[in-house]
Amino acid sequence: MPDYKVFPLPDTAEGLVDAEILTWHIKPGDEVAVNQIIVEIETAKAAVELPCPWAGVVTELHAQPGQTVNVGEPIVTIDVDPRGAAAAPEPQAETNGQAMLVGYGPKASSGKRRARKNAPTAAPAAVVSPPVVSPPAVSPPVVSPPVAAPPVPEPITVPDSPAALLAPAALVPLAKPPVRKLAKDLGVDLRSLAASGVITREDVERAAQVAAAPVVPTGAAQVVPAGARERRVPVKGVRKMTAQAMVESAYSAPHVTEFLTVDVTPMMELRARLKAHPTFRDVKITPLTFAAKAVCLAVKRTPDVNATWAGEEIVYKDYVHLGIAAATPRGLVVPKVRDADAMSLRDLAVALEQLTATAREGRTTPADMVNGTFTITNVGVFGVDTGTPIINPGESAILALGAIRDMPWVVDGEIRVRKVCQLSLSFDHRVIDGQQGSQFLADVGAILADPAMAITF
């Protein structure tokens, strides 16, 4: 006797509402083990791999790749007892002289059965009334009225296995219900669309436009509809979460942005020397590493930039969970370096390298992107000089690190070519006044301009 268990979409992060199915690693009929990775989903914060809570056989997938599922909705059904080991053996029943498996014989309450695949369809025998004993010869024999035979049901093809019964129909393209309805309304046959993945609304609209386009005579210029040169991408996942967070921050926290141009030539010279130092030979030291260390040191002198506005109070934090804005194929994410203020320069370099590599691979977990206290965005890697960054929700300040360029700079009264970088600091004016913001930005700039200043903090 099968024992089916339905696995609903779990809440992988606090406040998760829904998630998109990215990739299934299983299919109906596959055997799975406990904690085996069965599906990869994309939440509003990151891509997450979900393990299977049971061992058994997959019987049904309730969602296809590209489909968005709400938390709590079923995504897969597992038969945890596919061989019926948990059920007690039952004797076989016989019907019309033929052995039947228990549970598959005809039921008294039902007069219909599905025919087996490729089995000949035989008309059911007429129902025969029990014999009636005739009274003495003086009475005529009682004849039972004929009973009409029930209609013969049409043959129904049934797959050989439950897995095949639950599998999607062959040659049916993948498409969400709204897309299927749109295709029906526009008269588009989904089977005519060549798609390697899930058919989208844009695919259907494009096919409808092509079908409705007038025939252009040979030699005439063909007019391409404007819609055929447009591409629409649904806002979901990381992009949707980022948009909501930025709007919330921009319209709830009064932003102030200050700028500072710094000669970072001494920092770049120190970086070159550290590359040859035995302690740093196996790690990648970048300008972002120095900026992260400078922020952690400057926070000690201006703790306001590491505080949080909580309505009736301001929460000051004696630790720095440093967020690093990272561009990924799925959008912008801000993973955190926990307790960055307690790390050495080398530890920061290792942590930042691991953090950015994980983010670019799309493997950052939701837990790694919450509860930050300060954020750095390195726009310099794109060749950008500076910007006005928006504060990450729940924090009070964010620092933008611009590109480092060779520029003319006055040194000891003479113009020289130096390594110059622009910094910009956006902060919440409810928490940080202009004095605190300016002091913090000046401290960060002083450390980057002369790393030896770090020993004075």
Helices and strands as residue ranges (DSSP letters): E 4-8, E 18-24, E 31-32, E 37-42, E 47-51, E 56-61, E 68-70, E 74-79, E 93-95, E 98-100, H 162-166, H 177-186, G 190-192, H 201-212, G 226-229, H 237-252, E 255-263, H 265-275, G 278-280, H 287-301, G 303-306, E 307-309, E 314-316, E 322-328, E 331-333, E 336-337, G 340-342, H 345-360, G 366-369, E 374-377, G 379-382, E 397-401, E 405-411, E 414-428, H 434-449, G 451-456
